[in-house]
């Protein structure tokens, strides 16, 4: 952790402590704002394959999401969905193999990520982005989604007609939003009273509790075939959450479980990449 990050954390912890003494509700609102704010943005030059893409843009929740398309008119379309603090640039290794399989490849950076505008992102915004991509550039019947992107894709597919011909690759998906919130509250040293207001704040947005924003809940309502890749040492989207889904033995979900690849290396691992491409 850099000195700047350490100072920022100390600043927010102090601010939360002072504000909490005045108003739990205002503290919760500020906490939600920080929870939805990526702390990193990919600033490097994108891989060369992105120079060959058709550049796309669409508007979502007042922000411009920047996208890329390869092999327009392919026999089937696939959408790449990145995780929190990430970018579609990280999926570069999949693009050429997908084109060779005949796919039209779509990839968009969510608001507050990559080349897109904005400072914040939440599950509803990301879900709505996926739905808008499908509306404007679909039909999209295949998906590769990492981390937070997995939550967005599963929530989106709950809202549209689909069948068993749809294929979803979930790579270390953000299985339970509650787990991410628990970690955030522990890390920022926020108390239970603020947590109650935080959960209520989320409920007021869409009349859904934090528990509803759950991949494990959403996949029960999906007909698509799902390949779920997860690492037992993942410290960002814990295997413990994913294991409960595995133990439920859903017939439309196949698990690939690794050990030692963590949260980010897993989708750039050659063996995992091969299995994903074979599944699609």
C-alpha positions as CSV (number, residue, x, y, z in Angstrom):
1,X,0.0,0.0,0.0
2,X,1.4,3.4,-1.1
3,X,1.9,6.3,1.3
4,X,-0.9,8.2,-0.6
5,X,-3.3,5.3,-0.1
6,X,-2.4,5.0,3.6
7,X,-3.0,8.7,4.1
8,X,-6.4,8.5,2.2
9,X,-7.6,5.6,4.4
10,X,-6.6,7.5,7.5
11,X,-8.4,10.6,6.3
12,X,-11.6,8.8,5.6
13,X,-11.5,6.8,8.9
14,X,-11.1,10.1,10.8
15,X,-13.9,11.8,8.7
16,X,-16.2,8.9,9.3
17,X,-15.6,8.9,13.0
18,X,-16.3,12.7,13.3
19,X,-19.4,12.6,11.0
20,X,-20.7,9.5,12.7
21,X,-21.0,11.4,16.0
22,X,-23.2,13.9,14.3
23,X,-25.3,11.7,11.9
24,X,-25.2,8.0,11.2
25,X,-27.3,8.6,8.0
26,X,-24.9,11.1,6.5
27,X,-22.0,8.8,7.4
28,X,-23.7,5.9,5.6
29,X,-24.3,8.1,2.5
30,X,-20.6,9.1,2.4
31,X,-19.6,5.4,3.0
32,X,-21.7,4.3,0.1
33,X,-20.1,7.0,-2.1
34,X,-16.7,5.7,-1.2
35,X,-17.7,2.1,-1.6
36,X,-18.8,2.8,-5.2
37,X,-15.6,4.8,-6.1
38,X,-12.8,2.9,-7.8
39,X,-9.4,3.8,-6.4
40,X,-7.5,2.8,-9.5
41,X,-7.9,3.6,-13.2
42,X,-6.0,1.9,-15.9
43,X,-3.8,4.6,-17.5
44,X,-1.4,2.5,-19.6
45,X,-1.6,2.2,-23.4
46,X,-4.1,-0.4,-24.3
47,X,-2.8,-3.6,-26.0
48,X,-2.3,-3.4,-29.8
49,X,-5.3,-5.5,-30.5
50,X,-7.5,-2.6,-29.4
51,X,-6.1,-0.5,-32.3
52,X,-7.8,-2.9,-34.6
53,X,-11.3,-2.5,-32.9
54,X,-14.2,-0.4,-34.0
55,X,-14.6,2.3,-31.3
56,X,-18.1,2.5,-29.7
57,X,-19.8,4.7,-27.2
58,X,-23.0,4.6,-25.3
59,X,-24.6,6.7,-22.6
60,X,-25.6,5.2,-19.3
61,X,-26.7,7.1,-16.1
62,X,-25.3,10.3,-17.5
63,X,-21.8,8.8,-18.3
64,X,-20.1,7.8,-21.5
65,X,-19.1,4.2,-21.6
66,X,-16.3,3.5,-24.2
67,X,-16.5,0.3,-26.0
68,X,-14.8,-1.8,-28.7
69,X,-16.0,-4.2,-31.3
70,X,-14.1,-6.8,-33.4
71,X,-15.3,-9.0,-36.3
72,X,-18.7,-7.2,-36.8
73,X,-21.2,-9.6,-38.3
74,X,-19.7,-12.7,-36.6
75,X,-22.0,-15.7,-36.3
76,X,-22.4,-15.2,-32.6
77,X,-21.7,-12.3,-30.2
78,X,-19.7,-12.4,-26.9
79,X,-19.5,-9.6,-24.3
80,X,-16.4,-9.2,-22.1
81,X,-17.2,-7.6,-18.7
82,X,-14.3,-6.5,-16.4
83,X,-14.2,-6.3,-12.6
84,X,-14.0,-3.4,-10.1
85,X,-10.8,-1.3,-10.5
86,X,-10.1,-3.0,-13.8
87,X,-10.7,-2.6,-17.5
88,X,-11.5,-4.6,-20.7
89,X,-7.9,-4.2,-21.7
90,X,-7.1,-7.1,-19.3
91,X,-9.0,-9.4,-21.6
92,X,-6.7,-8.9,-24.6
93,X,-5.6,-12.6,-24.7
94,X,-9.2,-13.7,-25.5
95,X,-10.0,-11.5,-28.4
96,X,-8.1,-13.2,-31.3
97,X,-9.1,-16.7,-30.2
98,X,-12.7,-15.6,-30.0
99,X,-12.6,-14.1,-33.4
100,X,-11.1,-17.3,-34.8
101,X,-14.1,-19.2,-33.3
102,X,-16.4,-16.9,-35.4
103,X,-17.4,-14.5,-32.6
104,X,-18.2,-10.8,-32.9
105,X,-16.5,-9.5,-29.8
106,X,-17.9,-6.6,-27.7
107,X,-16.1,-5.0,-24.8
108,X,-17.0,-1.9,-22.8
109,X,-15.3,-0.2,-19.9
110,X,-17.9,0.5,-17.2
111,X,-18.3,4.1,-15.9
112,X,-15.3,5.2,-13.8
113,X,-13.1,2.6,-15.5
114,X,-10.7,2.6,-18.4
115,X,-11.4,5.3,-21.0
116,X,-15.0,5.8,-19.8
117,X,-16.2,8.8,-17.9
118,X,-17.5,9.0,-14.3
119,X,-16.2,8.6,-10.8
120,X,-18.5,6.0,-9.4
121,X,-20.1,2.6,-10.3
122,X,-22.6,0.4,-8.6
123,X,-24.3,-2.9,-9.4
124,X,-27.4,-1.3,-10.8
125,X,-25.4,1.0,-13.1
126,X,-23.3,-1.9,-14.4
127,X,-26.3,-4.1,-14.8
128,X,-28.0,-1.3,-16.8
129,X,-24.9,-1.0,-19.0
130,X,-25.0,-4.7,-19.9
131,X,-28.7,-4.4,-20.8
132,X,-28.0,-1.3,-22.9
133,X,-25.2,-3.1,-24.8
134,X,-27.5,-6.0,-25.5
135,X,-30.2,-3.6,-26.6
136,X,-28.0,-1.6,-29.0
137,X,-25.5,-4.2,-30.2
138,X,-27.2,-7.6,-29.5
139,X,-28.4,-10.2,-29.4
140,X,-25.6,-11.2,-27.2
141,X,-25.7,-14.9,-26.2
142,X,-22.2,-15.4,-24.7
143,X,-20.4,-13.6,-21.9
144,X,-17.0,-13.7,-20.2
145,X,-17.2,-11.8,-16.9
146,X,-14.7,-11.3,-14.1
147,X,-15.4,-10.3,-10.5
148,X,-17.9,-7.4,-10.4
149,X,-18.7,-8.0,-14.0
150,X,-20.1,-11.4,-13.1
151,X,-22.6,-9.8,-10.8
152,X,-23.6,-7.3,-13.5
153,X,-24.1,-10.0,-16.1
154,X,-26.2,-12.3,-14.0
155,X,-28.4,-9.5,-12.7
156,X,-28.9,-8.3,-16.4
157,X,-29.8,-11.8,-17.7
158,X,-32.5,-12.1,-15.0
159,X,-34.3,-9.3,-16.8
160,X,-34.3,-10.6,-20.3
161,X,-35.5,-13.7,-22.1
162,X,-32.8,-16.2,-22.6
163,X,-32.4,-20.0,-22.9
164,X,-30.0,-22.9,-22.6
165,X,-28.1,-21.7,-25.8
166,X,-26.7,-18.8,-23.8
167,X,-23.3,-19.3,-22.3
168,X,-21.8,-17.5,-19.3
169,X,-18.2,-17.7,-18.1
170,X,-18.0,-16.4,-14.5
171,X,-14.4,-15.9,-13.4
172,X,-14.0,-15.2,-9.6
173,X,-17.5,-13.5,-9.6
174,X,-18.4,-11.1,-6.8
175,X,-20.7,-13.8,-5.4
176,X,-22.2,-11.9,-2.5
177,X,-22.4,-8.1,-2.2
178,X,-22.9,-8.5,1.5
179,X,-19.4,-10.0,1.8
180,X,-17.8,-7.0,0.0
181,X,-19.8,-4.6,2.3
182,X,-18.7,-6.6,5.4
183,X,-15.1,-6.3,4.4
184,X,-15.4,-2.6,3.6
185,X,-17.0,-1.8,7.0
186,X,-14.4,-3.8,8.9
187,X,-11.6,-2.1,6.9
188,X,-12.9,1.4,7.4
189,X,-13.8,0.7,11.1
190,X,-17.5,1.7,10.7
191,X,-20.0,0.7,13.4
192,X,-23.2,-1.3,13.3
193,X,-25.5,1.7,13.5
194,X,-23.9,3.1,10.4
195,X,-24.3,-0.3,8.7
196,X,-28.0,-0.3,9.4
197,X,-28.3,3.1,7.7
198,X,-26.0,1.9,4.9
199,X,-28.3,-1.1,4.2
200,X,-31.3,1.1,4.4
201,X,-29.7,3.6,1.9
202,X,-29.2,0.8,-0.6
203,X,-32.8,-0.5,0.0
204,X,-34.3,2.9,-0.8
205,X,-32.5,3.0,-4.2
206,X,-34.4,0.1,-5.7
207,X,-36.3,-1.5,-2.8
208,X,-33.8,-4.3,-2.7
209,X,-31.6,-5.3,0.3
210,X,-27.9,-5.8,-0.1
211,X,-28.5,-9.6,0.0
212,X,-30.4,-9.3,-3.2
213,X,-27.3,-8.2,-5.1
214,X,-26.0,-11.7,-5.2
215,X,-24.7,-14.0,-7.9
216,X,-25.7,-17.1,-5.9
217,X,-29.3,-15.8,-5.9
218,X,-29.4,-14.7,-9.5
219,X,-28.0,-17.9,-11.1
220,X,-30.9,-19.9,-9.7
221,X,-33.1,-17.9,-12.1
222,X,-31.0,-18.3,-15.1
223,X,-31.3,-21.0,-17.9
224,X,-28.0,-20.3,-19.4
225,X,-25.1,-22.8,-19.3
226,X,-22.5,-21.5,-16.8
227,X,-18.8,-22.2,-16.4
228,X,-17.7,-20.9,-13.0
229,X,-13.9,-20.5,-12.5
230,X,-12.7,-19.7,-9.0
231,X,-9.6,-20.0,-6.9
232,X,-9.5,-21.3,-3.4
233,X,-7.0,-18.6,-2.3
234,X,-9.0,-15.7,-3.7
235,X,-8.9,-13.0,-1.1
236,X,-11.2,-10.5,-3.0
237,X,-14.2,-12.7,-3.8
238,X,-13.8,-15.5,-1.3
239,X,-14.1,-19.1,-2.3
240,X,-16.3,-19.7,0.8
241,X,-19.1,-17.9,-0.9
242,X,-18.7,-19.7,-4.2
243,X,-18.4,-23.0,-2.6
244,X,-21.9,-22.8,-1.3
245,X,-23.1,-22.4,-4.9
246,X,-21.0,-25.4,-5.9
247,X,-22.5,-27.5,-3.1
248,X,-26.0,-26.6,-4.3
249,X,-25.2,-28.8,-7.4
250,X,-27.1,-26.7,-10.0
251,X,-27.3,-28.7,-13.2
252,X,-26.5,-25.7,-15.4
253,X,-23.3,-24.7,-13.6
254,X,-19.9,-26.4,-14.0
255,X,-17.1,-25.4,-11.7
256,X,-13.4,-25.2,-12.3
257,X,-11.6,-24.8,-9.0
258,X,-7.9,-23.8,-8.8
259,X,-5.5,-23.2,-6.0
260,X,-2.8,-20.5,-6.0
261,X,-4.0,-18.3,-8.8
262,X,-5.8,-15.8,-6.6
263,X,-8.4,-13.3,-7.9
264,X,-6.7,-11.8,-10.9
265,X,-4.2,-14.3,-12.3
266,X,-6.9,-16.9,-12.8
267,X,-8.3,-15.4,-16.0
268,X,-4.9,-14.9,-17.5
269,X,-3.8,-18.5,-16.8
270,X,-3.2,-20.5,-19.9
271,X,-5.1,-23.6,-18.7
272,X,-8.1,-21.6,-17.6
273,X,-8.1,-19.6,-20.8
274,X,-8.1,-22.8,-22.8
275,X,-11.1,-24.3,-20.8
276,X,-13.0,-21.0,-21.2
277,X,-12.5,-21.0,-25.0
278,X,-13.5,-24.6,-25.3
279,X,-16.7,-24.0,-23.3
280,X,-17.7,-21.2,-25.6
